[in-house]
Amino acid sequence: MRKGIAFGVAAALAVAAMVLGAFGVLIESGARAHGTLERYASAAAVVHGEQSATYSHGSGDNKDSESRPLVEPARVPLAQAAPLKAVAGVGNVVADFSVPVVAAAASGSPGSPGSTLTGHGWDSSKLVPTALSSGHAPVSAHDVVVDAGSATRLGAHVGADVRLQIDGAPQDYRVAGISSTGPSATVYFTQQQAETLSGHPDRADALVVLPSAGAHVFASALRHAAPGLDVATGAARGDVENPAIQAGRTDNLGAAGSLGGAGLLVALLVVSGLLELSVRDRTRELAVMRAVGATPRQVRRVIVREMLKIAVPSALVGGVASLGLGALLKAVMTSQGVLPSGFALALSPIPVFGSALVTVLAAVGTGWLASRRVSKIKPVQALGEAAVEPTRLPRWRVIMGLVFLVLGAGMLVLAFTAGGQAASSSIAGLVISLMWGVALLGPWIARGGVRVLGAPLRRLSPIAGDLAATSARAAAVRMAAVITPIALALSFGGTQLFAQTTSANATSAEAREGMHADRVLTSSGPGVPHAVYDAAKTLPGVTDVTAVKRTTVVMPVWNLDTSLQSLSAQGLEGGSATTLDPKVTAGSLAGLNEPGTIALSSMVAHDTKVGDTRQLWLGDGTQVTLKVVALYDHGFGFGDVLLPRDLVAAHAATTLDDYVLVDGQGDLSPLMKQFTGLRTATAADYGSTLTEQAHRDGLMGLIAVVAIAGFILVGVVTTLAVATASRRRELTLLRLVGATRDQVLRALRLETVIILGVGTLVGAAVAGVTLVAFAAGVTGLPMLSIPPLTCAGIVAAVAIPGAAAVLVPGRRIVRRRSPRIE
């Protein structure tokens, strides 16, 4: 293999291993991630409710179960503390409560943002050594202890009053003490007051087991004392302290695994075309070996050994580099809020060797397949086969290509007819299926593309145009190998990017269309006190008010098959179509004012009708069966599930609302003065916030697309460069038979136009079909969003490096002063 071609193959394999290994780093990090231990570090164990929902379906040997993490704390009955205290070695059991608190600074004006603190019961001070620098522990319902830093910010001292806002109007609390050690931004209430303020006085966030001095507590004994509850020990204690880590871990595993699988298929597609070109470059040499008596096995062995020599070191280099790329992807995702801040990076040799092994196997397998045709021909035919490229595709290639196209067509029909989650899930498979079909049937597509683009090029430049079209048509197999990565780059990148812009556009448009309220009340703190809703209803000029609380529920959803999914949900109280309308198609949202009801979007409703019941798990894992009172279309703008607000609040981490919708032109300034951190915005501002959130939610996919698209672009450049370098004899022969340098270069430029043009048309066609299916089945065709400048940027990002990869080596070949055939 020539050095230049070998270098290009090695570079592509190294990048493939690097991209695959980077997803392996994310998967391993997700599998090993645990929350940071801070407050629970001294605990022997933490007893908590099961932090996942499990759904079983089927029966017998076909019985299957799925689990999804919960985003709200699964609380524990306080009555369980007594049996736990009786376990040998247990010194104390602390019922831990966490309450979000907003404190107004002493010099703060009405409506100022205030400081966000976390409230706990005084018993929780035993978890982290807490010493009072002055004062005493809280003894009455309106006594508090604050840390020294918060006291300084609030201008508070022992005996002074501080105004604290929890889930109502701000109230005065007396500073009983100031702690010099312990967690910052913390306020301690009496244990009884913390229970009351949590909104769930009979249930704790967790029961923290503290050991007796020098004693060992057995987890098995704790599990026996607390049946039906989970006992976290070791690093798992951090998951209870930071429940977002567990949800992020599961979501990261699923997303990284899915994107890693797509990356693997893409890598196989790009590498297979590149290695097929490199083997074809040696067809003459291999044919000579067959003519002088080499057996087919010997020829294949030569190819496999050469592939191993190139693939093993390049794959190992790429595998090692994948650790850096994986760390970079994790850092970007964490900084943008895609992953929780406590999500730890896990680095080990597993992704390095795993990605290297997959890359080597792909290289060797592809090289072996590419060498089979030459190795199996008869020796007498070998030299003739080396001179002329075959015009007929192998039967297996035609059959497999048609199978992939049929599979893609089936997914296309599913996307159009099924809609909802089933359509969304079929999009990635649709792109990959179509591209594999294009790759396998590439020579047919290349010949068709040459016929379409060759005619105008012949008119533009009769000699060079005819030379370019004839050369491209004669080398359809080579054309297919270089067209495929171009089409793949445009179709994969365009589909993933514009699917996200379409989703963001649908979110913004649906929210804008359905949000009828004049103003939206939000908070700069952890949430809006529910008392704001009650106070707003009494203001003159306010005609309608709706309180909204967001959560995530877990529900079985039909998606090619019934599967358990985490869905965005909102709890509503009050209001009517005058404040919001998610485009109700059946029933009425007024039914949500009754307990035990639910409204579903068309994305998850499937065959559900008004009056049916649906089973789901609320945010804390409580399983409920609710009556469907309405169906609606705008799930992007308003979530897939709507519930009564009180039902959501009773099973959420806090009772605070996310926002309050106000209709009417009444004066809201009394609310701004009364409640700390309260803000007002227009419906348009709220729509913009939702759009930004939609972009953040799709950021992980976008980052992964950039990584995969970067590999594809490397594959495009390398494949085109290898294809051009392998034409050294052909271009030199043209010079020897009388073609001038300018004619050959012009023909090469026009052939590049054909290659890039056909690749662009095929990629645009695949992306267009997929995006139309996505828009029709998921968001609705009017929501399809393809920014022209972004589209042009994607084409330029592929076309410019691709053209350079053809013209730079081609110019070096034809500009030799004394052309000779090597």
Secondary structure in CASP SS format (residue, H / E / C, confidence):
PFRMAT SS
TARGET T0000
AUTHOR 0000-0000-0000
METHOD secondary structure of the structure
MODEL  1
M C 1.00
R C 1.00
K H 1.00
G H 1.00
I H 1.00
A H 1.00
F H 1.00
G H 1.00
V H 1.00
A H 1.00
A H 1.00
A H 1.00
L H 1.00
A H 1.00
V H 1.00
A H 1.00
A H 1.00
M H 1.00
V H 1.00
L H 1.00
G H 1.00
A H 1.00
F H 1.00
G H 1.00
V H 1.00
L H 1.00
I H 1.00
E H 1.00
S H 1.00
G H 1.00
A H 1.00
R H 1.00
A C 1.00
H C 1.00
G C 1.00
T C 1.00
L C 1.00
E C 1.00
R C 1.00
Y C 1.00
A C 1.00
S C 1.00
A C 1.00
A C 1.00
A E 1.00
V E 1.00
V E 1.00
H E 1.00
G C 1.00
E C 1.00
Q C 1.00
S E 1.00
A E 1.00
T E 1.00
Y E 1.00
S E 1.00
H E 1.00
G C 1.00
S C 1.00
G H 1.00
D H 1.00
N H 1.00
K C 1.00
D E 1.00
S E 1.00
E E 1.00
S E 1.00
R E 1.00
P E 1.00
L C 1.00
V C 1.00
E C 1.00
P C 1.00
A C 1.00
R C 1.00
V E 1.00
P E 1.00
L H 1.00
A H 1.00
Q H 1.00
A H 1.00
A H 1.00
P H 1.00
L H 1.00
K H 1.00
A C 1.00
V C 1.00
A C 1.00
G C 1.00
V E 1.00
G E 1.00
N E 1.00
V E 1.00
V E 1.00
A E 1.00
D E 1.00
F C 1.00
S C 1.00
V E 1.00
P E 1.00
V E 1.00
V E 1.00
A E 1.00
A E 1.00
A C 1.00
A C 1.00
S C 1.00
G C 1.00
S C 1.00
P C 1.00
G C 1.00
S C 1.00
P C 1.00
G C 1.00
S E 1.00
T E 1.00
L E 1.00
T E 1.00
G E 1.00
H E 1.00
G E 1.00
W H 1.00
D H 1.00
S H 1.00
S H 1.00
K H 1.00
L C 1.00
V C 1.00
P C 1.00
T C 1.00
A C 1.00
L E 1.00
S E 1.00
S E 1.00
G E 1.00
H C 1.00
A C 1.00
P C 1.00
V C 1.00
S C 1.00
A C 1.00
H C 1.00
D E 1.00
V E 1.00
V E 1.00
V E 1.00
D E 1.00
A H 1.00
G H 1.00
S H 1.00
A H 1.00
T H 1.00
R H 1.00
L H 1.00
G C 1.00
A C 1.00
H C 1.00
V C 1.00
G C 1.00
A C 1.00
D E 1.00
V E 1.00
R E 1.00
L E 1.00
Q E 1.00
I C 1.00
D C 1.00
G C 1.00
A C 1.00
P C 1.00
Q E 1.00
D E 1.00
Y E 1.00
R E 1.00
V E 1.00
A E 1.00
G E 1.00
I E 1.00
S E 1.00
S C 1.00
T C 1.00
G C 1.00
P C 1.00
S C 1.00
A C 1.00
T E 1.00
V E 1.00
Y E 1.00
F E 1.00
T C 1.00
Q H 1.00
Q H 1.00
Q H 1.00
A H 1.00
E H 1.00
T H 1.00
L H 1.00
S C 1.00
G C 1.00
H C 1.00
P C 1.00
D C 1.00
R E 1.00
A E 1.00
D C 1.00
A E 1.00
L E 1.00
V E 1.00
V E 1.00
L E 1.00
P E 1.00
S C 1.00
A C 1.00
G C 1.00
A C 1.00
H C 1.00
V C 1.00
F C 1.00
A H 1.00
S H 1.00
A H 1.00
L H 1.00
R H 1.00
H H 1.00
A H 1.00
A C 1.00
P C 1.00
G C 1.00
L C 1.00
D E 1.00
V E 1.00
A E 1.00
T C 1.00
G H 1.00
A H 1.00
A H 1.00
R H 1.00
G H 1.00
D H 1.00
V H 1.00
E H 1.00
N C 1.00
P H 1.00
A H 1.00
I H 1.00
Q H 1.00
A H 1.00
G H 1.00
R H 1.00
T H 1.00
D H 1.00
N H 1.00
L H 1.00
G H 1.00
A H 1.00
A H 1.00
G H 1.00
S H 1.00
L H 1.00
G H 1.00
G H 1.00
A H 1.00
G H 1.00
L H 1.00
L H 1.00
V H 1.00
A H 1.00
L H 1.00
L H 1.00
V H 1.00
V H 1.00
S H 1.00
G H 1.00
L H 1.00
L H 1.00
E H 1.00
L H 1.00
S H 1.00
V H 1.00
R H 1.00
D C 1.00
R C 1.00
T H 1.00
R H 1.00
E H 1.00
L H 1.00
A H 1.00
V H 1.00
M H 1.00
R H 1.00
A H 1.00
V C 1.00
G C 1.00
A C 1.00
T C 1.00
P H 1.00
R H 1.00
Q H 1.00
V H 1.00
R H 1.00
R H 1.00
V H 1.00
I H 1.00
V H 1.00
R H 1.00
E H 1.00
M H 1.00
L H 1.00
K H 1.00
I H 1.00
A H 1.00
V H 1.00
P H 1.00
S H 1.00
A H 1.00
L H 1.00
V H 1.00
G H 1.00
G H 1.00
V H 1.00
A H 1.00
S H 1.00
L H 1.00
G H 1.00
L H 1.00
G H 1.00
A H 1.00
L H 1.00
L H 1.00
K H 1.00
A H 1.00
V H 1.00
M H 1.00
T H 1.00
S H 1.00
Q C 1.00
G C 1.00
V C 1.00
L C 1.00
P C 1.00
S C 1.00
G C 1.00
F C 1.00
A C 1.00
L C 1.00
A C 1.00
L C 1.00
S C 1.00
P H 1.00
I H 1.00
P H 1.00
V H 1.00
F H 1.00
G H 1.00
S H 1.00
A H 1.00
L H 1.00
V H 1.00
T H 1.00
V H 1.00
L H 1.00
A H 1.00
A H 1.00
V H 1.00
G H 1.00
T H 1.00
G H 1.00
W H 1.00
L H 1.00
A H 1.00
S H 1.00
R H 1.00
R H 1.00
V H 1.00
S H 1.00
K H 1.00
I C 1.00
K C 1.00
P H 1.00
V H 1.00
Q H 1.00
A H 1.00
L H 1.00
G H 1.00
E H 1.00
A H 1.00
A H 1.00
V C 1.00
E C 1.00
P C 1.00
T C 1.00
R C 1.00
L C 1.00
P C 1.00
R H 1.00
W H 1.00
R H 1.00
V H 1.00
I H 1.00
M H 1.00
G H 1.00
L H 1.00
V H 1.00
F H 1.00
L H 1.00
V H 1.00
L H 1.00
G H 1.00
A H 1.00
G H 1.00
M H 1.00
L H 1.00
V H 1.00
L H 1.00
A H 1.00
F H 1.00
T H 1.00
A H 1.00
G C 1.00
G H 1.00
Q H 1.00
A H 1.00
A H 1.00
S H 1.00
S H 1.00
S H 1.00
I H 1.00
A H 1.00
G H 1.00
L H 1.00
V H 1.00
I H 1.00
S H 1.00
L H 1.00
M H 1.00
W H 1.00
G H 1.00
V H 1.00
A H 1.00
L H 1.00
L C 1.00
G H 1.00
P H 1.00
W H 1.00
I H 1.00
A H 1.00
R H 1.00
G H 1.00
G H 1.00
V H 1.00
R H 1.00
V H 1.00
L H 1.00
G H 1.00
A H 1.00
P H 1.00
L H 1.00
R H 1.00
R H 1.00
L H 1.00
S C 1.00
P H 1.00
I H 1.00
A H 1.00
G H 1.00
D H 1.00
L H 1.00
A H 1.00
A H 1.00
T H 1.00
S H 1.00
A H 1.00
R H 1.00
A H 1.00
A C 1.00
A H 1.00
V H 1.00
R H 1.00
M H 1.00
A H 1.00
A H 1.00
V H 1.00
I H 1.00
T H 1.00
P H 1.00
I H 1.00
A H 1.00
L H 1.00
A H 1.00
L H 1.00
S H 1.00
F H 1.00
G H 1.00
G H 1.00
T H 1.00
Q H 1.00
L H 1.00
F H 1.00
A H 1.00
Q H 1.00
T H 1.00
T H 1.00
S H 1.00
A H 1.00
N H 1.00
A H 1.00
T H 1.00
S H 1.00
A H 1.00
E H 1.00
A H 1.00
R H 1.00
E H 1.00
G H 1.00
M E 1.00
H C 1.00
A C 1.00
D C 1.00
R E 1.00
V E 1.00
L E 1.00
T E 1.00
S E 1.00
S C 1.00
G C 1.00
P C 1.00
G C 1.00
V E 1.00
P C 1.00
H H 1.00
A H 1.00
V H 1.00
Y H 1.00
D H 1.00
A H 1.00
A H 1.00
K H 1.00
T C 1.00
L C 1.00
P C 1.00
G C 1.00
V E 1.00
T E 1.00
D E 1.00
V E 1.00
T E 1.00
A E 1.00
V E 1.00
K E 1.00
R E 1.00
T E 1.00
T E 1.00
V E 1.00
V E 1.00
M E 1.00
P E 1.00
V E 1.00
W E 1.00
N C 1.00
L C 1.00
D C 1.00
T E 1.00
S E 1.00
L E 1.00
Q E 1.00
S E 1.00
L E 1.00
S E 1.00
A E 1.00
Q E 1.00
G E 1.00
L E 1.00
E E 1.00
G E 1.00
G C 1.00
S C 1.00
A C 1.00
T C 1.00
T C 1.00
L E 1.00
D C 1.00
P C 1.00
K C 1.00
V E 1.00
T E 1.00
A E 1.00
G E 1.00
S C 1.00
L H 1.00
A H 1.00
G H 1.00
L H 1.00
N H 1.00
E C 1.00
P C 1.00
G C 1.00
T E 1.00
I E 1.00
A E 1.00
L E 1.00
S E 1.00
S H 1.00
M H 1.00
V H 1.00
A H 1.00
H C 1.00
D C 1.00
T C 1.00
K C 1.00
V C 1.00
G C 1.00
D C 1.00
T E 1.00
R E 1.00
Q E 1.00
L E 1.00
W E 1.00
L C 1.00
G C 1.00
D C 1.00
G C 1.00
T C 1.00
Q E 1.00
V E 1.00
T E 1.00
L E 1.00
K E 1.00
V E 1.00
V E 1.00
A E 1.00
L E 1.00
Y E 1.00
D C 1.00
H C 1.00
G H 1.00
F H 1.00
G H 1.00
F H 1.00
G C 1.00
D C 1.00
V E 1.00
L E 1.00
L E 1.00
P E 1.00
R H 1.00
D H 1.00
L H 1.00
V H 1.00
A H 1.00
A C 1.00
H C 1.00
A C 1.00
A C 1.00
T C 1.00
T C 1.00
L C 1.00
D E 1.00
D C 1.00
Y E 1.00
V E 1.00
L E 1.00
V E 1.00
D E 1.00
G E 1.00
Q C 1.00
G C 1.00
D C 1.00
L C 1.00
S H 1.00
P H 1.00
L H 1.00
M H 1.00
K H 1.00
Q H 1.00
F C 1.00
T C 1.00
G C 1.00
L E 1.00
R E 1.00
T E 1.00
A E 1.00
T C 1.00
A H 1.00
A H 1.00
D H 1.00
Y H 1.00
G H 1.00
S H 1.00
T H 1.00
L H 1.00
T H 1.00
E H 1.00
Q H 1.00
A H 1.00
H H 1.00
R H 1.00
D H 1.00
G C 1.00
L H 1.00
M H 1.00
G H 1.00
L H 1.00
I H 1.00
A H 1.00
V H 1.00
V H 1.00
A H 1.00
I H 1.00
A H 1.00
G H 1.00
F H 1.00
I H 1.00
L H 1.00
V H 1.00
G H 1.00
V H 1.00
V H 1.00
T H 1.00
T H 1.00
L H 1.00
A H 1.00
V H 1.00
A H 1.00
T H 1.00
A H 1.00
S C 1.00
R C 1.00
R H 1.00
R H 1.00
E H 1.00
L H 1.00
T H 1.00
L H 1.00
L H 1.00
R H 1.00
L H 1.00
V C 1.00
G C 1.00
A C 1.00
T C 1.00
R H 1.00
D H 1.00
Q H 1.00
V H 1.00
L H 1.00
R H 1.00
A H 1.00
L H 1.00
R H 1.00
L H 1.00
E H 1.00
T H 1.00
V H 1.00
I H 1.00
I H 1.00
L H 1.00
G H 1.00
V H 1.00
G H 1.00
T H 1.00
L H 1.00
V H 1.00
G H 1.00
A H 1.00
A H 1.00
V H 1.00
A H 1.00
G H 1.00
V H 1.00
T H 1.00
L H 1.00
V H 1.00
A H 1.00
F H 1.00
A H 1.00
A H 1.00
G H 1.00
V H 1.00
T H 1.00
G C 1.00
L H 1.00
P H 1.00
M H 1.00
L C 1.00
S C 1.00
I C 1.00
P C 1.00
P H 1.00
L H 1.00
T H 1.00
C H 1.00
A H 1.00
G H 1.00
I H 1.00
V H 1.00
A H 1.00
A H 1.00
V H 1.00
A H 1.00
I H 1.00
P H 1.00
G H 1.00
A H 1.00
A H 1.00
A H 1.00
V H 1.00
L H 1.00
V H 1.00
P H 1.00
G H 1.00
R H 1.00
R H 1.00
I H 1.00
V H 1.00
R C 1.00
R C 1.00
R C 1.00
S C 1.00
P C 1.00
R C 1.00
I C 1.00
E C 1.00
END
